[in-house]
């Protein structure tokens, strides 16, 4: 059988109220993090890139396919949920100021000879404010792939390159949907580069490495428990922050990551309190490339990748399935602030109070989370096992 396909790349760039985000984003975040952190050293991914990608796909899903996508991503089963997700993305776009730059763009490329449902297109426009255009996947698949990659690279200020690999677009591709988010933020309390110094970092393998750490003593959000301590660093404007969760020494990051869940995260957020902290944090930069097909199938939505998939809401036919999903993410944390990027591609194909100064020294593996404080939405999450890798 011939294969028609839909490629859906979603891109987010950035890193720098509570409880307003659709619960799916954070719940899905920790489900996926548990799977991806197994056997990974350094890791970064963006749930706010991956989640809207599949929410747009879900607009065209029906029956068991829709049920499994909803279950895996914790999507609420109501007609208003896609609009809520679209409004969340719109809300996040409003976070910009003189020191924080954030843009979000949804795009859809449709094969010019392929007829899609008017209802599907209307939902993409109204719920996700997607810009819809035509291209020639049939006659020029490689040219279409290069054009889309170039647009994604532009939308992410050059941080995400070649999201769609060779062979991912062919003359059976029919749609490509993209979401691009660019964010760059400066710290609310900058780190003085003159105070940065070389310190030892202790990875889980016991082979210590010497690395550059940034230093500051100031008031930061802080919380500690019997198992870990958490530090929150605000970006300018106090609307976004970087949360670092540092397991106690002697606790395996692998074991800690498997226990970390949305309840633990919410408990941290609820109990963060300003405290004078002496902070040492490694400067780091890392990138992750992922294929999500196997992971998402194991998480329960295998039917969407199979010949039993039903995406008839896209074209009126039951001949589409997701053939793969690709994700790329990048993050850089320095004295000035943070820059990060992420991209996701989903391919759908036809079947076949005063206290003494505390210290927070992140000299061993930890988890980090970039979040929007107003909605409590997790934008990026990952772990740093070795800043020298």
C-alpha atoms as one frame of an Amber mdcrd trajectory, in Angstrom:
protein
   0.000   0.000   0.000   1.198   3.479  -0.751   1.989   5.638   2.250   0.727
   9.156   2.661   2.329  10.986   5.530   2.009  13.991   7.764   5.119  15.422
   9.407   4.508  17.588  12.440   7.631  19.350  13.730   7.181  21.607  16.718
   9.979  23.839  17.877  10.643  25.674  21.108  13.602  27.890  21.901  14.199
  29.309  25.320  15.144  28.903  28.921  15.679  31.804  30.713   0.321  32.082
  39.720   0.155  28.654  39.828  -2.128  25.892  38.661  -3.532  27.524  35.502
  -1.854  25.244  32.972  -3.724  22.276  31.508  -2.802  19.477  33.896  -1.692
  17.342  30.956   1.522  19.269  30.368   3.085  18.612  33.769   1.607  15.129
  34.246   2.861  14.006  30.855   6.213  15.691  31.542   7.098  13.393  34.413
   5.726  10.286  32.684   8.021  10.965  29.747  10.943  12.068  31.922  10.914
   8.729  33.770  11.190   6.908  30.461  13.784   9.145  28.835  16.033   9.479
  31.889  16.677   5.738  32.011  20.149   5.114  30.677  20.629   8.765  29.712
  23.452  10.911  31.013  22.742  14.525  30.149  19.177  15.169  28.993  16.957
  18.037  27.909  13.523  18.017  26.323  10.578  20.366  26.053   7.123  19.076
  27.017   5.553  22.338  25.912   6.817  21.514  22.412   5.826  17.850  22.352
   2.409  18.256  23.994   0.919  20.840  21.587   2.261  18.801  18.644   0.183
  15.819  19.640  -2.742  17.989  20.681  -2.888  19.223  17.091  -2.670  15.625
  15.835  -5.477  14.701  18.222  -7.758  17.165  16.430  -7.942  14.603  13.619
  -7.958  11.423  15.729 -11.040   9.352  16.489 -12.085   6.269  18.442  -9.435
   4.227  20.218  -6.660   6.261  18.614  -7.994   9.443  20.212  -8.550   7.645
  23.536  -4.949   6.421  23.669  -3.505   9.825  22.775  -5.697  11.464  25.410
  -4.666   8.873  28.000  -0.930   9.053  27.270  -0.812  12.856  27.242  -3.429
  13.323  29.984  -5.500  15.424  27.594  -8.861  16.396  29.009 -11.711  14.799
  27.101 -13.683  17.911  26.254 -14.096  19.980  23.122 -12.601  23.041  24.779
  -9.245  21.475  25.614  -7.465  22.308  22.317  -8.585  25.913  22.693  -7.265
  25.905  26.278  -3.908  24.665  25.019  -3.879  27.334  22.335  -4.699  29.989
  24.935  -1.852  28.727  27.118   0.601  29.195  24.255  -0.816  32.682  23.685
  -0.422  33.433  27.385   3.204  32.315  27.356   3.899  34.681  24.459   2.916
  37.596  26.700   5.845  37.013  29.075   8.267  39.150  27.085   9.936  42.288
  28.450  13.172  44.216  27.959  15.225  41.258  29.207  13.027  38.334  28.153
  12.313  37.561  24.511   9.700  34.945  23.661   7.898  34.216  20.404   5.616
  31.302  19.486   4.545  30.406  15.941   2.382  27.524  14.698   2.583  26.640
  11.005   1.010  23.991   8.772   2.268  22.945   5.335  -0.236  20.975   3.226
   0.430  19.148  -0.021  -1.305  21.282  -2.633  -3.045  18.292  -4.221  -4.300
  16.822  -0.930  -7.743  17.668   0.435  -8.054  18.049   4.193 -11.163  18.598
   6.294 -12.369  22.184   6.585 -13.200  21.446  10.218  -9.636  20.299  10.882
  -8.168  23.405   9.254 -10.569  25.698  11.118  -9.557  24.103  14.432  -5.868
  24.570  13.652  -6.481  28.232  12.899  -8.886  29.030  15.722  -7.433  26.904
  18.530  -3.715  27.051  17.674  -3.640  30.186  15.492  -1.732  28.163  12.927
  -0.532  29.732   9.674  -1.553  27.367   6.877   0.143  27.237   3.480   0.611
  24.866   0.552   3.715  23.091  -0.709   4.692  20.345  -3.179   5.599  17.234
  -1.225   4.654  15.060  -4.220   6.799  16.742  -6.862   9.588  18.132  -4.644
   9.798  16.363  -1.265  13.448  17.246  -0.657  12.884  20.895  -1.507   9.894
  20.929   0.854  11.968  19.368   3.634  14.735  21.921   3.204  12.237  24.776
   3.161  10.585  23.603   6.372  13.930  23.075   8.093  15.012  26.551   7.033
  11.814  28.072   8.455  12.281  26.216  11.738  15.879  27.380  11.943  14.738
  30.968  11.403  11.924  30.677  13.937  14.404  29.438  16.547  17.080  32.038
  15.822  19.359  29.381  14.352  19.404  26.991  17.323  17.458  24.098  15.777
  18.938  22.931  12.505  17.857  20.032  10.278  14.985  18.882  12.463  13.561
  16.832   9.611  16.274  14.299   8.665  16.842  12.985   5.177  14.135  10.530
   4.220  11.580  11.929   6.633   9.762  13.727   3.809   8.897  11.895   0.591
   6.349  12.168  -2.188   3.727  10.528   0.044   3.942  13.239   2.710   0.780
  15.302   2.870   1.021  17.621   5.871   3.689  19.146   8.087   2.649  21.026
  11.210   5.188  23.058  13.192   5.251  24.979  16.439   8.229  27.239  17.054
   8.961  29.004  20.321  11.931  31.253  20.908  12.810  32.310  24.438  15.880
  33.968  25.856  15.941  35.410  29.351  18.320  37.186  31.686  18.472  36.392
  35.385  16.584  38.677  37.754  19.708  38.564  39.937  22.669  38.286  37.535
  25.755  36.234  38.349  28.997  38.208  38.312  31.353  36.501  35.824  34.305
  37.712  37.896  33.131  35.472  40.744  32.970  32.352  38.566  35.639  29.780
  39.290  36.766  26.246  38.569  35.414  23.617  40.950  35.161  19.858  41.019
  31.971  18.186  39.796  31.278  14.589  40.824  29.362  12.507  38.228  27.686
   9.244  39.216  30.506   7.191  37.701  32.914   8.515  40.338  35.239  10.155
  37.811  35.356  13.737  39.076  35.817  16.553  36.566  36.942  20.153  36.883
  34.406  22.637  35.559  33.400  26.309  35.611  30.859  27.239  38.312  29.010
  30.537  38.691  28.577  31.960  42.201  26.216  34.293  44.046  24.984  34.945
  47.572  21.502  36.420  47.597  17.851  35.749  48.347  16.525  32.852  46.281
  13.536  30.560  46.528  14.625  27.502  48.520  13.180  24.253  49.829  14.790
  21.177  51.348  13.559  17.737  52.351  15.165  14.569  53.683  16.094  13.505
  50.153  16.934  16.666  48.220  17.147  20.444  48.159  15.613  22.758  45.557
  16.641  26.215  44.392  14.659  28.605  42.195  16.399  31.231  40.061  14.053
  33.843  38.611  14.408  35.418  35.218  13.906  39.169  34.884  10.242  40.054
  35.408   9.673  37.234  37.937   7.372  35.310  35.566   9.693  32.475  34.565
  12.289  30.618  36.578  14.839  27.834  36.558  14.271  25.247  39.266  17.225
  23.044  40.247  16.437  19.901  42.227  19.613  18.530  43.826  19.440  15.023
  45.331  21.412  14.534  48.517  24.934  13.218  48.032  24.906   9.457  47.925
  21.522   9.371  46.162  21.661   8.039  42.621  20.253  10.469  40.064  18.832
   7.455  38.221  16.917   6.296  41.305  15.825   9.817  42.187  14.547  10.454
  38.656  12.345   7.364  38.763  10.669   8.618  41.951  10.216  12.199  40.794
   6.601  12.917  39.875   4.128  15.752  39.490   3.116  15.556  43.170   6.723
  15.990  44.316   7.129  18.868  41.891   3.949  20.610  43.094   5.025  20.133
  46.708   8.342  21.839  45.942   6.625  24.769  44.252   4.176  25.212  47.118
   6.947  25.224  49.720   9.592  27.386  48.070  10.408  30.319  50.332  12.878
  33.218  50.007  16.093  32.528  51.838  19.619  33.877  51.752  21.603  31.263
  49.874  25.219  30.949  48.843  24.944  29.350  45.409  27.456  27.479  43.246
  26.013  26.189  39.958  27.904  24.812  36.960  27.721  26.644  33.667  26.454
  24.101  31.165  25.340  23.602  27.579  23.832  20.457  26.114  21.665  19.121
  23.301  19.439  16.063  22.972  17.995  14.406  19.844  15.243  11.840  20.266
  12.966   9.547  18.333   9.794   9.215  20.381   7.986   6.416  18.544   9.218
   3.566  20.733   8.865   5.494  23.991   5.345   6.747  23.309   4.270   3.303
  22.108   5.509   1.796  25.363   3.616   4.520  27.257   0.344   3.322  25.768
  -0.337   4.953  22.412   1.035   2.282  20.102  -2.215   2.195  18.138  -1.492
   5.671  16.757   1.661   4.274  15.114  -0.073   1.169  13.758  -2.307   0.271
  10.813  -5.262   0.363  13.213  -4.873   4.126  13.679  -7.863   6.333  12.911
  -7.010   9.886  11.885 -10.074  10.265   9.690 -10.749  13.689  11.178  -7.869
  15.039   9.086  -9.058  14.048   5.618 -12.193  11.940   6.046 -10.217   8.763
   5.348  -8.847   6.101   7.697  -5.549   5.732   5.862  -3.209   7.667   8.170
  -0.957   6.660  11.026   1.972   8.242  12.851   5.162   6.753  11.463   7.528
   8.445  13.935   8.022  11.473  16.154  11.296  13.397  16.371  12.403  15.820
  19.054  15.470  18.035  19.425  16.267  20.262  22.379  19.114  22.580  23.344
  19.918  24.488  26.520  22.685  26.813  27.655  22.900  28.198  31.194  25.453
  30.918  31.971  26.076  33.916  34.238  23.868  36.168  32.105  20.870  33.890
  31.805  19.613  31.000  29.732  19.021  30.111  26.111  17.301  26.892  25.106
  15.697  25.348  22.073  13.572  22.352  21.242  11.842  20.848  18.254   9.396
  17.986  17.832   8.404  16.255  14.614   5.512  13.823  14.465   5.169  11.854
  11.228   1.726  10.523  10.379   1.554   8.019   7.522  -0.979   5.838   5.766
  -1.295   2.284   7.034   0.662  -0.275   5.948  11.742  33.998  57.159  15.523
  35.024  58.546  17.926  32.187  58.975  21.691  31.821  58.616  22.928  31.739
  55.043  22.404  28.308  53.465  24.683  26.830  50.846  23.552  25.253  47.596
  26.450  23.624  45.788  25.340  21.756  42.680  28.549  19.753  42.347  26.886
  16.433  41.583  24.118  15.290  39.188  20.792  17.155  39.393  17.445  17.742
  37.689  16.544  21.137  36.267  13.167  22.541  35.210  12.328  25.760  33.404
   8.792  26.806  34.295   6.287  29.569  33.803   5.409  30.702  37.329   1.985
  32.163  36.546   0.574  28.968  35.043   3.087  26.546  36.612   3.728  25.138
  33.138   6.961  23.192  32.637   8.666  24.428  29.470  11.909  22.437  29.689
  13.125  19.613  31.897  16.295  17.567  32.011  19.187  16.353  34.084  22.880
  17.157  34.210  25.044  14.134  34.874  28.349  15.594  33.668  28.822  19.221
  32.541  31.995  18.241  30.672  30.185  15.794  28.322
